[in-house]
Amino acid sequence: MDILISIASSIGGLVWSLVFLIVTLGILVVVHEYGHFFAARFFKVRVLRFSVGFGKVLWSRYDRQGTEFAVSMLPLGGYVQMLDEDQPGFIQQPEEDQRAASEPDDESLNAKPAWQRLIIAAGGPAANLLFAAIAFWLLHIFGMTQPVPYVGVLADESPAEVAGIQKGDLITAVDGKQTPSWSSVVLALSERLGDTGNLTISTRSLGANTPTDYSIPVNRWLAGIRDPDPLEDLGFEYEYPPAIMGDIVENSPADFAGFRPGDLVLAVDEEPVEHWLEWVERVREAPDRELSVLVNRQGSRLLLSLTPAVEQSGDHSFGRAGIQKPSVLLVHSPLEAVGHALGDTWDLSLLTLEFIKKMLVGLISPTTMGGPLAIADVAGKAAQRGIETFLYMLALLSVTLAVINLLPIPVLDGGHILFCLIEMVSRRPVSRKVQLVSFQVGTVLVLALMIFVILNDFSRYFF
């Protein structure tokens, strides 16, 4: 029976992930292709088809201008097909469209000047970057609750412990970049993957007014590792945060006992408490029973008396103290959020380019790249954690999609942009033969990359 339940749970998780894979790719593809579509319509280029997905058309309808909006069988991309558009890559025009394209038409793509074709090609990545900026703007306006980066359990003899970082310390910066949350810590550390030199982690201990800098040497840091985990490598046990008090519920047992935000629980009834989960367990096991709690408050030790309230759950009772985990809610005004959103989009774009550069020179393993299965896994987990996390994940993927599409590889948008730039400088178009060979090479490269990430997915999740 347990095996059947386990299988059913696995199938349910797989279905959930597949659903959000389709939702995630659908959103990103529609945003990207709508960027091309909007630019094409703006310059009066006739759009023949706007398709979400590749292959056999499953559903379609036409608008008043004759554009076919379609949903196709393979939901791993999409395309906008324009009149007289050269498509020596993935998409070929139907025979009737080829006949129409053979006749000169002011509404054809190739009839437009190079600068207009460049803007049309850049429309997709621009739409993805705009979508990411809007997503970050919304997150900054409504706020995104994230755990504060207090150091919990440290692995023995780990780089962080050897450097002198201690449990209860608050990580305030990494290499000078402020880190108000654990996600910002991970992002700052990720920028150093593959590097050689010193990491500078700034922390503030309980009771201290100024942070202390700790230097941790790295050498080709985590280069060649499939799924690098900067926190784990440094020795931070993220899943075991310290028992530091966050907000105290008014008129709760913890409030009456004299707890204050920032208190670090050291022991309960003279038994040491190592992390938050252990503290929660001790409280839940003691409904309506007095506990002697030793805390560290700004460097001083205090002994508090706590009697957890009784909570019922079915036939079982458990204790409740009225204490929340320390978290930060970053909220900005709509105007302030604009600057933060643009900054986030810019920083992530640069970080993506840096990752690509490090992969090309061998400082980061290409096995870190994920395909459809990895996206499905991330999307499913993000959806389970709430709309904030899912929106943040969409913004990250949207930036990645934009940056990759801007690479000067034929078949990708960046390849089209490159040819347009060459034409604008030389005052003549790149020859059809050169374009054809380039697109064939680009197609091979992109297909090889797709096969690699798919095989990498199977290796990551099934072997």
VEXSEBA-484990 format. One line per field, with one value per residue (C-alpha): residue number from 1; x, y, z; residue in three letters. Coordinates in nm, 3 decimals, decimal comma. Each point is the difference from the previous one (the first is absolute). Layout:
N
seq = [NUM | ...]
X = [X | ...]
Y = [Y | ...]
Z = [Z | ...]
type = [ALA | ...]
This chain:
463
seq = [1 | 2 | 3 | 4 | 5 | 6 | 7 | 8 | 9 | 10 | 11 | 12 | 13 | 14 | 15 | 16 | 17 | 18 | 19 | 20 | 21 | 22 | 23 | 24 | 25 | 26 | 27 | 28 | 29 | 30 | 31 | 32 | 33 | 34 | 35 | 36 | 37 | 38 | 39 | 40 | 41 | 42 | 43 | 44 | 45 | 46 | 47 | 48 | 49 | 50 | 51 | 52 | 53 | 54 | 55 | 56 | 57 | 58 | 59 | 60 | 61 | 62 | 63 | 64 | 65 | 66 | 67 | 68 | 69 | 70 | 71 | 72 | 73 | 74 | 75 | 76 | 77 | 78 | 79 | 80 | 81 | 82 | 83 | 84 | 85 | 86 | 87 | 88 | 89 | 90 | 91 | 92 | 93 | 94 | 95 | 96 | 97 | 98 | 99 | 100 | 101 | 102 | 103 | 104 | 105 | 106 | 107 | 108 | 109 | 110 | 111 | 112 | 113 | 114 | 115 | 116 | 117 | 118 | 119 | 120 | 121 | 122 | 123 | 124 | 125 | 126 | 127 | 128 | 129 | 130 | 131 | 132 | 133 | 134 | 135 | 136 | 137 | 138 | 139 | 140 | 141 | 142 | 143 | 144 | 145 | 146 | 147 | 148 | 149 | 150 | 151 | 152 | 153 | 154 | 155 | 156 | 157 | 158 | 159 | 160 | 161 | 162 | 163 | 164 | 165 | 166 | 167 | 168 | 169 | 170 | 171 | 172 | 173 | 174 | 175 | 176 | 177 | 178 | 179 | 180 | 181 | 182 | 183 | 184 | 185 | 186 | 187 | 188 | 189 | 190 | 191 | 192 | 193 | 194 | 195 | 196 | 197 | 198 | 199 | 200 | 201 | 202 | 203 | 204 | 205 | 206 | 207 | 208 | 209 | 210 | 211 | 212 | 213 | 214 | 215 | 216 | 217 | 218 | 219 | 220 | 221 | 222 | 223 | 224 | 225 | 226 | 227 | 228 | 229 | 230 | 231 | 232 | 233 | 234 | 235 | 236 | 237 | 238 | 239 | 240 | 241 | 242 | 243 | 244 | 245 | 246 | 247 | 248 | 249 | 250 | 251 | 252 | 253 | 254 | 255 | 256 | 257 | 258 | 259 | 260 | 261 | 262 | 263 | 264 | 265 | 266 | 267 | 268 | 269 | 270 | 271 | 272 | 273 | 274 | 275 | 276 | 277 | 278 | 279 | 280 | 281 | 282 | 283 | 284 | 285 | 286 | 287 | 288 | 289 | 290 | 291 | 292 | 293 | 294 | 295 | 296 | 297 | 298 | 299 | 300 | 301 | 302 | 303 | 304 | 305 | 306 | 307 | 308 | 309 | 310 | 311 | 312 | 313 | 314 | 315 | 316 | 317 | 318 | 319 | 320 | 321 | 322 | 323 | 324 | 325 | 326 | 327 | 328 | 329 | 330 | 331 | 332 | 333 | 334 | 335 | 336 | 337 | 338 | 339 | 340 | 341 | 342 | 343 | 344 | 345 | 346 | 347 | 348 | 349 | 350 | 351 | 352 | 353 | 354 | 355 | 356 | 357 | 358 | 359 | 360 | 361 | 362 | 363 | 364 | 365 | 366 | 367 | 368 | 369 | 370 | 371 | 372 | 373 | 374 | 375 | 376 | 377 | 378 | 379 | 380 | 381 | 382 | 383 | 384 | 385 | 386 | 387 | 388 | 389 | 390 | 391 | 392 | 393 | 394 | 395 | 396 | 397 | 398 | 399 | 400 | 401 | 402 | 403 | 404 | 405 | 406 | 407 | 408 | 409 | 410 | 411 | 412 | 413 | 414 | 415 | 416 | 417 | 418 | 419 | 420 | 421 | 422 | 423 | 424 | 425 | 426 | 427 | 428 | 429 | 430 | 431 | 432 | 433 | 434 | 435 | 436 | 437 | 438 | 439 | 440 | 441 | 442 | 443 | 444 | 445 | 446 | 447 | 448 | 449 | 450 | 451 | 452 | 453 | 454 | 455 | 456 | 457 | 458 | 459 | 460 | 461 | 462 | 463]
X = [0,000 | 0,285 | 0,157 | -0,327 | -0,031 | 0,359 | -0,060 | -0,321 | 0,178 | 0,282 | -0,246 | -0,189 | 0,323 | 0,095 | -0,338 | 0,024 | 0,347 | -0,108 | -0,300 | 0,216 | 0,263 | -0,266 | -0,128 | 0,352 | 0,110 | -0,335 | 0,037 | 0,363 | -0,065 | -0,307 | 0,191 | 0,300 | -0,195 | -0,236 | 0,307 | 0,076 | -0,369 | -0,046 | 0,311 | -0,103 | -0,349 | 0,145 | 0,210 | -0,295 | 0,148 | -0,265 | 0,006 | -0,111 | 0,002 | 0,052 | 0,058 | 0,054 | 0,179 | 0,144 | -0,125 | -0,360 | -0,253 | -0,252 | -0,213 | -0,002 | -0,206 | 0,050 | -0,029 | -0,131 | 0,344 | 0,037 | 0,246 | -0,045 | 0,035 | 0,085 | 0,081 | 0,225 | 0,082 | 0,351 | -0,021 | 0,374 | 0,011 | -0,185 | 0,040 | -0,140 | 0,006 | -0,005 | -0,059 | 0,311 | 0,204 | 0,311 | -0,019 | 0,285 | -0,007 | -0,274 | -0,306 | -0,083 | -0,279 | -0,294 | -0,006 | -0,285 | 0,192 | 0,315 | -0,193 | -0,135 | 0,346 | 0,144 | -0,195 | 0,128 | -0,208 | 0,048 | -0,127 | 0,275 | 0,280 | 0,277 | -0,144 | 0,070 | 0,328 | 0,262 | -0,059 | -0,366 | 0,083 | 0,253 | -0,266 | -0,239 | 0,268 | 0,080 | -0,369 | -0,013 | 0,294 | -0,113 | -0,344 | 0,158 | 0,213 | -0,302 | -0,204 | 0,276 | 0,021 | -0,377 | 0,010 | 0,278 | -0,191 | -0,308 | 0,210 | 0,161 | -0,340 | -0,184 | 0,308 | 0,152 | 0,044 | 0,338 | 0,195 | 0,267 | 0,351 | 0,081 | 0,268 | -0,127 | 0,180 | 0,347 | 0,165 | 0,307 | 0,328 | -0,189 | 0,148 | -0,249 | 0,078 | 0,376 | -0,029 | -0,159 | -0,368 | -0,224 | -0,355 | -0,237 | 0,205 | -0,197 | 0,149 | -0,014 | 0,198 | 0,192 | 0,290 | -0,146 | -0,350 | -0,276 | -0,186 | -0,331 | -0,123 | 0,133 | -0,090 | 0,220 | 0,283 | -0,034 | -0,012 | 0,312 | 0,188 | -0,109 | 0,178 | 0,329 | -0,045 | 0,311 | 0,209 | 0,337 | 0,078 | -0,171 | -0,367 | -0,075 | -0,297 | -0,106 | -0,197 | -0,124 | -0,008 | -0,266 | 0,051 | 0,249 | -0,063 | 0,241 | 0,059 | 0,317 | 0,155 | 0,111 | 0,214 | -0,044 | 0,247 | -0,140 | 0,172 | -0,208 | -0,288 | -0,237 | 0,121 | -0,114 | -0,274 | -0,335 | -0,224 | 0,220 | -0,133 | 0,201 | -0,160 | 0,063 | 0,359 | 0,076 | -0,159 | -0,326 | -0,275 | -0,284 | -0,271 | 0,102 | -0,031 | 0,083 | -0,277 | -0,010 | -0,328 | -0,181 | -0,320 | -0,169 | -0,380 | -0,157 | -0,148 | 0,145 | 0,182 | 0,333 | -0,106 | -0,096 | 0,328 | 0,202 | 0,139 | 0,119 | 0,079 | 0,364 | 0,023 | 0,204 | -0,118 | 0,298 | -0,168 | -0,336 | -0,007 | 0,381 | 0,008 | 0,176 | -0,208 | 0,192 | -0,245 | -0,351 | -0,166 | 0,124 | -0,135 | -0,343 | -0,006 | 0,077 | -0,284 | -0,252 | 0,079 | -0,076 | -0,359 | -0,088 | 0,332 | 0,253 | 0,330 | 0,323 | 0,151 | 0,355 | 0,041 | 0,276 | -0,126 | 0,251 | 0,293 | -0,151 | -0,155 | -0,350 | -0,215 | -0,368 | -0,299 | -0,235 | -0,328 | -0,122 | -0,373 | -0,201 | -0,109 | -0,222 | 0,034 | -0,254 | 0,067 | 0,349 | 0,112 | 0,322 | 0,168 | 0,006 | 0,225 | -0,100 | 0,342 | 0,070 | 0,319 | 0,206 | -0,089 | 0,021 | -0,275 | 0,158 | -0,261 | 0,050 | -0,221 | -0,103 | 0,254 | 0,285 | -0,086 | 0,072 | 0,368 | 0,029 | -0,176 | 0,222 | 0,305 | -0,103 | -0,060 | 0,335 | 0,193 | -0,155 | 0,074 | 0,367 | 0,008 | -0,142 | 0,261 | 0,270 | -0,123 | 0,008 | 0,352 | 0,118 | -0,154 | 0,183 | 0,338 | -0,064 | -0,043 | -0,356 | -0,112 | -0,245 | -0,186 | -0,147 | -0,228 | -0,354 | -0,257 | -0,374 | 0,019 | 0,204 | -0,242 | -0,295 | 0,160 | 0,078 | -0,340 | -0,190 | 0,192 | -0,032 | -0,377 | -0,032 | 0,180 | -0,245 | -0,062 | 0,295 | 0,254 | -0,163 | 0,007 | 0,364 | 0,084 | -0,180 | 0,205 | 0,327 | -0,089 | -0,120 | 0,334 | 0,186 | -0,212 | 0,062 | 0,376 | 0,037 | -0,208 | 0,220 | 0,313 | 0,135 | -0,084 | -0,188 | -0,353 | -0,020 | -0,118 | 0,358 | 0,100 | -0,267 | 0,108 | 0,364 | -0,089 | -0,206 | 0,290 | 0,238 | -0,246 | -0,038 | 0,379 | 0,089 | -0,313 | -0,074 | -0,162 | 0,198 | -0,013 | -0,267 | 0,267 | 0,183 | -0,327 | -0,106 | 0,330 | -0,004 | -0,354 | 0,086 | 0,297 | -0,214 | -0,272 | 0,251 | 0,135 | -0,344 | -0,119 | 0,319 | -0,059 | -0,362 | 0,104 | 0,273 | -0,229 | -0,267 | 0,255 | 0,137 | -0,351 | -0,042 | 0,341 | -0,083 | -0,343 | 0,016 | 0,360]
Y = [0,000 | 0,240 | -0,073 | 0,084 | 0,325 | 0,086 | -0,071 | 0,203 | 0,289 | -0,013 | -0,003 | 0,291 | 0,196 | -0,075 | 0,114 | 0,319 | 0,073 | -0,068 | 0,230 | 0,285 | -0,076 | 0,063 | 0,307 | 0,140 | -0,060 | 0,124 | 0,332 | 0,051 | -0,099 | 0,222 | 0,296 | -0,059 | -0,054 | 0,287 | 0,226 | -0,107 | 0,022 | 0,351 | 0,134 | -0,164 | 0,148 | 0,340 | 0,002 | -0,134 | -0,343 | -0,260 | -0,276 | -0,336 | -0,205 | 0,048 | -0,348 | -0,117 | -0,331 | -0,178 | -0,276 | -0,091 | 0,274 | -0,110 | 0,315 | 0,324 | 0,304 | 0,304 | 0,366 | 0,275 | 0,058 | -0,361 | -0,111 | -0,357 | -0,042 | -0,363 | -0,244 | -0,279 | -0,346 | 0,042 | 0,263 | 0,069 | 0,332 | 0,200 | 0,227 | 0,297 | -0,055 | 0,307 | 0,050 | -0,062 | -0,086 | -0,206 | -0,299 | -0,236 | -0,119 | -0,185 | 0,136 | -0,030 | 0,187 | -0,201 | -0,028 | 0,250 | 0,253 | -0,058 | 0,079 | 0,317 | 0,095 | -0,027 | 0,308 | 0,343 | 0,138 | 0,314 | -0,198 | -0,261 | -0,012 | 0,011 | 0,316 | 0,189 | 0,184 | -0,172 | 0,219 | -0,098 | -0,369 | 0,040 | 0,142 | -0,281 | -0,260 | 0,172 | 0,024 | -0,347 | 0,039 | 0,354 | -0,130 | -0,260 | 0,262 | 0,230 | -0,287 | -0,074 | 0,367 | 0,015 | -0,320 | 0,141 | 0,330 | -0,182 | -0,196 | 0,319 | 0,170 | -0,281 | -0,138 | -0,344 | -0,157 | -0,171 | -0,153 | 0,221 | -0,144 | -0,095 | -0,267 | -0,328 | -0,332 | 0,003 | -0,314 | -0,103 | 0,128 | 0,169 | 0,311 | 0,226 | -0,150 | 0,009 | 0,366 | 0,079 | 0,045 | -0,110 | -0,117 | 0,291 | 0,238 | 0,207 | 0,002 | 0,366 | -0,005 | -0,218 | 0,171 | 0,332 | -0,070 | 0,038 | -0,325 | 0,060 | -0,355 | -0,349 | 0,026 | 0,308 | -0,191 | -0,286 | 0,242 | 0,184 | -0,326 | -0,136 | 0,288 | -0,144 | -0,355 | -0,113 | 0,286 | -0,016 | 0,243 | 0,094 | 0,022 | 0,274 | -0,075 | 0,272 | -0,101 | 0,175 | -0,201 | 0,034 | 0,319 | 0,145 | 0,332 | -0,043 | -0,298 | -0,205 | -0,107 | -0,360 | -0,105 | -0,347 | -0,113 | -0,177 | -0,164 | -0,055 | -0,010 | -0,291 | -0,018 | -0,325 | -0,064 | -0,089 | 0,164 | 0,242 | 0,101 | 0,296 | -0,009 | -0,370 | 0,025 | 0,278 | -0,201 | 0,187 | -0,247 | 0,206 | -0,246 | 0,042 | 0,372 | 0,123 | 0,032 | 0,378 | 0,170 | 0,194 | 0,193 | -0,071 | -0,030 | 0,252 | -0,150 | -0,341 | -0,225 | 0,118 | 0,363 | -0,059 | -0,189 | 0,302 | -0,127 | 0,264 | -0,014 | -0,097 | -0,223 | -0,314 | -0,308 | -0,186 | -0,262 | -0,123 | -0,152 | -0,002 | -0,210 | 0,172 | 0,107 | -0,018 | 0,141 | 0,135 | -0,335 | -0,139 | 0,308 | -0,040 | -0,367 | 0,077 | 0,256 | -0,226 | -0,284 | 0,215 | 0,133 | 0,183 | -0,104 | 0,253 | 0,005 | 0,164 | 0,163 | 0,138 | 0,267 | 0,221 | 0,359 | 0,234 | -0,185 | -0,044 | -0,319 | 0,005 | -0,273 | 0,024 | -0,203 | -0,106 | -0,192 | -0,093 | 0,032 | -0,312 | -0,047 | -0,285 | -0,189 | -0,280 | -0,224 | 0,140 | 0,308 | 0,193 | 0,309 | 0,343 | 0,289 | 0,273 | 0,054 | 0,034 | -0,078 | 0,309 | 0,120 | 0,317 | 0,154 | 0,230 | 0,255 | 0,316 | 0,274 | -0,040 | 0,265 | -0,144 | -0,348 | 0,106 | 0,056 | -0,323 | -0,201 | 0,137 | -0,064 | -0,360 | -0,061 | 0,152 | -0,189 | -0,333 | 0,064 | 0,063 | -0,305 | -0,219 | 0,129 | -0,066 | -0,358 | -0,057 | 0,142 | -0,224 | -0,305 | 0,077 | 0,027 | -0,304 | 0,176 | -0,129 | -0,346 | -0,003 | -0,273 | 0,278 | 0,084 | -0,131 | -0,095 | -0,067 | -0,237 | 0,247 | 0,281 | -0,223 | -0,085 | 0,364 | 0,124 | -0,259 | 0,077 | 0,375 | -0,031 | -0,196 | 0,278 | 0,265 | 0,262 | 0,214 | -0,277 | -0,107 | 0,359 | 0,035 | -0,324 | 0,125 | 0,321 | -0,195 | -0,229 | 0,294 | 0,179 | -0,320 | -0,052 | 0,359 | -0,017 | -0,336 | 0,118 | 0,309 | -0,211 | 0,058 | -0,351 | -0,043 | -0,136 | 0,191 | 0,361 | 0,113 | -0,151 | 0,200 | 0,314 | -0,062 | -0,032 | 0,319 | 0,187 | -0,123 | 0,115 | 0,342 | 0,049 | -0,142 | 0,144 | -0,336 | -0,318 | -0,309 | -0,240 | -0,266 | -0,272 | 0,127 | 0,030 | -0,351 | -0,158 | 0,203 | -0,106 | -0,364 | 0,022 | 0,185 | -0,262 | -0,278 | 0,188 | 0,068 | -0,357 | -0,135 | 0,225 | -0,116 | -0,365 | 0,064 | 0,166 | -0,268 | -0,278 | 0,195 | 0,013 | -0,376 | -0,054 | 0,237 | -0,144 | -0,368 | -0,116]
Z = [0,000 | 0,086 | -0,339 | -0,179 | 0,196 | -0,086 | -0,370 | 0,000 | 0,169 | -0,256 | -0,290 | 0,155 | 0,037 | -0,360 | -0,131 | 0,210 | -0,139 | -0,360 | 0,037 | 0,122 | -0,265 | -0,264 | 0,184 | 0,044 | -0,358 | -0,127 | 0,182 | -0,106 | -0,361 | -0,035 | 0,147 | -0,227 | -0,320 | 0,074 | 0,003 | -0,359 | -0,092 | 0,142 | -0,176 | -0,329 | 0,016 | 0,093 | -0,317 | -0,204 | -0,071 | -0,074 | 0,262 | -0,139 | 0,319 | 0,374 | 0,142 | 0,355 | -0,044 | -0,303 | -0,225 | -0,081 | 0,069 | 0,262 | 0,005 | -0,194 | -0,089 | -0,226 | 0,087 | -0,229 | -0,150 | -0,105 | 0,270 | 0,115 | 0,377 | 0,070 | 0,276 | -0,127 | 0,124 | 0,144 | 0,281 | 0,018 | -0,182 | -0,257 | -0,300 | -0,188 | -0,375 | -0,221 | -0,370 | -0,210 | 0,308 | -0,068 | 0,231 | -0,083 | 0,358 | 0,189 | -0,180 | -0,366 | -0,169 | -0,135 | -0,377 | -0,040 | 0,210 | -0,204 | -0,320 | 0,156 | 0,123 | -0,352 | -0,099 | 0,115 | 0,284 | 0,207 | 0,302 | -0,023 | 0,254 | -0,259 | -0,152 | 0,320 | 0,067 | 0,212 | 0,308 | 0,010 | -0,040 | 0,283 | 0,231 | -0,094 | 0,079 | 0,331 | 0,090 | 0,154 | 0,241 | 0,081 | 0,095 | 0,229 | 0,173 | 0,036 | 0,144 | 0,253 | 0,098 | 0,051 | 0,208 | 0,219 | 0,026 | 0,130 | 0,248 | 0,130 | 0,035 | 0,176 | 0,171 | 0,012 | 0,342 | 0,026 | 0,289 | 0,155 | -0,052 | 0,358 | 0,016 | 0,142 | 0,028 | -0,156 | -0,133 | 0,201 | -0,144 | -0,283 | -0,167 | 0,179 | 0,342 | -0,059 | -0,104 | 0,338 | -0,087 | 0,288 | 0,055 | 0,047 | -0,215 | -0,251 | -0,352 | -0,102 | -0,325 | -0,246 | -0,179 | 0,106 | -0,138 | 0,257 | 0,079 | 0,179 | -0,072 | -0,064 | -0,370 | -0,033 | 0,171 | -0,249 | -0,293 | 0,117 | 0,057 | -0,339 | -0,170 | 0,128 | -0,133 | -0,186 | 0,142 | 0,169 | 0,280 | 0,325 | 0,094 | 0,250 | 0,223 | 0,244 | 0,309 | 0,313 | 0,320 | 0,270 | 0,195 | -0,250 | -0,173 | -0,291 | -0,228 | -0,017 | -0,332 | -0,050 | -0,295 | -0,148 | -0,271 | -0,308 | -0,296 | -0,317 | 0,242 | -0,071 | -0,361 | -0,162 | 0,258 | -0,158 | 0,260 | 0,193 | 0,341 | 0,131 | 0,347 | 0,049 | -0,121 | 0,247 | 0,281 | 0,056 | 0,094 | -0,147 | 0,105 | 0,367 | 0,077 | 0,350 | 0,260 | -0,030 | 0,077 | -0,269 | 0,068 | 0,333 | -0,011 | 0,236 | 0,320 | -0,087 | 0,250 | -0,143 | 0,044 | 0,363 | 0,057 | -0,114 | -0,332 | -0,246 | -0,373 | -0,047 | 0,309 | -0,068 | 0,191 | 0,144 | 0,219 | 0,128 | 0,350 | -0,011 | -0,317 | -0,293 | -0,303 | -0,327 | -0,254 | -0,063 | -0,073 | 0,331 | 0,182 | -0,167 | 0,095 | 0,367 | 0,012 | -0,172 | 0,242 | 0,306 | -0,012 | 0,323 | 0,158 | 0,128 | -0,184 | 0,113 | -0,310 | -0,015 | -0,268 | -0,132 | -0,030 | -0,162 | 0,154 | 0,347 | 0,138 | 0,149 | 0,152 | -0,098 | 0,115 | -0,282 | 0,032 | -0,350 | -0,066 | -0,079 | -0,362 | -0,120 | -0,327 | -0,006 | 0,297 | 0,054 | 0,188 | -0,045 | 0,136 | -0,163 | 0,102 | -0,249 | -0,158 | -0,371 | -0,189 | -0,085 | -0,349 | -0,204 | -0,213 | -0,256 | -0,111 | -0,205 | -0,138 | -0,367 | -0,106 | 0,207 | -0,127 | -0,358 | 0,074 | 0,199 | -0,273 | -0,276 | 0,217 | 0,065 | -0,371 | -0,093 | 0,270 | -0,099 | -0,368 | 0,082 | 0,228 | -0,279 | -0,243 | 0,259 | 0,044 | -0,377 | -0,018 | 0,286 | -0,168 | -0,324 | 0,176 | 0,223 | 0,336 | 0,038 | -0,106 | -0,292 | 0,190 | 0,216 | -0,293 | 0,026 | -0,261 | 0,013 | 0,298 | 0,203 | -0,085 | 0,091 | 0,334 | 0,083 | -0,121 | 0,203 | 0,319 | -0,054 | -0,049 | 0,325 | 0,190 | -0,113 | -0,266 | 0,114 | -0,057 | -0,328 | -0,131 | 0,104 | -0,182 | -0,314 | 0,011 | 0,028 | -0,292 | -0,207 | 0,041 | -0,086 | -0,312 | -0,111 | 0,048 | -0,175 | -0,296 | -0,036 | -0,050 | -0,355 | -0,117 | -0,329 | 0,054 | 0,329 | 0,009 | 0,058 | -0,334 | -0,182 | 0,184 | -0,100 | -0,369 | 0,018 | 0,160 | -0,270 | -0,265 | 0,163 | 0,013 | -0,343 | -0,169 | -0,160 | 0,131 | 0,091 | -0,292 | 0,000 | -0,020 | 0,308 | 0,189 | -0,100 | 0,109 | 0,323 | 0,080 | -0,067 | 0,238 | 0,255 | -0,028 | 0,068 | 0,303 | 0,145 | -0,061 | 0,159 | 0,301 | 0,028 | -0,012 | 0,258 | 0,255 | -0,047 | 0,054 | 0,295 | 0,145 | -0,028 | 0,155 | 0,289 | 0,085 | -0,103 | 0,043]
type = [MET | ASP | ILE | LEU | ILE | SER | ILE | ALA | SER | SER | ILE | GLY | GLY | LEU | VAL | TRP | SER | LEU | VAL | PHE | LEU | ILE | VAL | THR | LEU | GLY | ILE | LEU | VAL | VAL | VAL | HIS | GLU | TYR | GLY | HIS | PHE | PHE | ALA | ALA | ARG | PHE | PHE | LYS | VAL | ARG | VAL | LEU | ARG | PHE | SER | VAL | GLY | PHE | GLY | LYS | VAL | LEU | TRP | SER | ARG | TYR | ASP | ARG | GLN | GLY | THR | GLU | PHE | ALA | VAL | SER | MET | LEU | PRO | LEU | GLY | GLY | TYR | VAL | GLN | MET | LEU | ASP | GLU | ASP | GLN | PRO | GLY | PHE | ILE | GLN | GLN | PRO | GLU | GLU | ASP | GLN | ARG | ALA | ALA | SER | GLU | PRO | ASP | ASP | GLU | SER | LEU | ASN | ALA | LYS | PRO | ALA | TRP | GLN | ARG | LEU | ILE | ILE | ALA | ALA | GLY | GLY | PRO | ALA | ALA | ASN | LEU | LEU | PHE | ALA | ALA | ILE | ALA | PHE | TRP | LEU | LEU | HIS | ILE | PHE | GLY | MET | THR | GLN | PRO | VAL | PRO | TYR | VAL | GLY | VAL | LEU | ALA | ASP | GLU | SER | PRO | ALA | GLU | VAL | ALA | GLY | ILE | GLN | LYS | GLY | ASP | LEU | ILE | THR | ALA | VAL | ASP | GLY | LYS | GLN | THR | PRO | SER | TRP | SER | SER | VAL | VAL | LEU | ALA | LEU | SER | GLU | ARG | LEU | GLY | ASP | THR | GLY | ASN | LEU | THR | ILE | SER | THR | ARG | SER | LEU | GLY | ALA | ASN | THR | PRO | THR | ASP | TYR | SER | ILE | PRO | VAL | ASN | ARG | TRP | LEU | ALA | GLY | ILE | ARG | ASP | PRO | ASP | PRO | LEU | GLU | ASP | LEU | GLY | PHE | GLU | TYR | GLU | TYR | PRO | PRO | ALA | ILE | MET | GLY | ASP | ILE | VAL | GLU | ASN | SER | PRO | ALA | ASP | PHE | ALA | GLY | PHE | ARG | PRO | GLY | ASP | LEU | VAL | LEU | ALA | VAL | ASP | GLU | GLU | PRO | VAL | GLU | HIS | TRP | LEU | GLU | TRP | VAL | GLU | ARG | VAL | ARG | GLU | ALA | PRO | ASP | ARG | GLU | LEU | SER | VAL | LEU | VAL | ASN | ARG | GLN | GLY | SER | ARG | LEU | LEU | LEU | SER | LEU | THR | PRO | ALA | VAL | GLU | GLN | SER | GLY | ASP | HIS | SER | PHE | GLY | ARG | ALA | GLY | ILE | GLN | LYS | PRO | SER | VAL | LEU | LEU | VAL | HIS | SER | PRO | LEU | GLU | ALA | VAL | GLY | HIS | ALA | LEU | GLY | ASP | THR | TRP | ASP | LEU | SER | LEU | LEU | THR | LEU | GLU | PHE | ILE | LYS | LYS | MET | LEU | VAL | GLY | LEU | ILE | SER | PRO | THR | THR | MET | GLY | GLY | PRO | LEU | ALA | ILE | ALA | ASP | VAL | ALA | GLY | LYS | ALA | ALA | GLN | ARG | GLY | ILE | GLU | THR | PHE | LEU | TYR | MET | LEU | ALA | LEU | LEU | SER | VAL | THR | LEU | ALA | VAL | ILE | ASN | LEU | LEU | PRO | ILE | PRO | VAL | LEU | ASP | GLY | GLY | HIS | ILE | LEU | PHE | CYS | LEU | ILE | GLU | MET | VAL | SER | ARG | ARG | PRO | VAL | SER | ARG | LYS | VAL | GLN | LEU | VAL | SER | PHE | GLN | VAL | GLY | THR | VAL | LEU | VAL | LEU | ALA | LEU | MET | ILE | PHE | VAL | ILE | LEU | ASN | ASP | PHE | SER | ARG | TYR | PHE | PHE]
